[in-house]
């Protein structure tokens, strides 16, 4: 069985460049909370709501703005505080 040799630096540079471009694009797509508030979006906006908005309105620019301000449902669930709780003490 042959072992894998690491890629030469020259062949990995294009891959690295692509990853950097993708990361920069992703960071530009998300705007800060103040900008989202000015656009009329709440900080509680989840991305599923943007999908529903797109289906109802069919406005590409509005959908793009919505997607730049939303939080994924998984991330929102991790950040959501509990509204109430029950503590049962047994004696």
Secondary structure, 3 states (H helix, E strand, C coil): CCCCCCCCHHHHHHHHHHHHHHHHHHHHHCCCHHHHHHHCCCCCCEHHHHHHHHHHHCCHHHHHHHHHHCECHHHHHHHCCCCCCCCCCCC
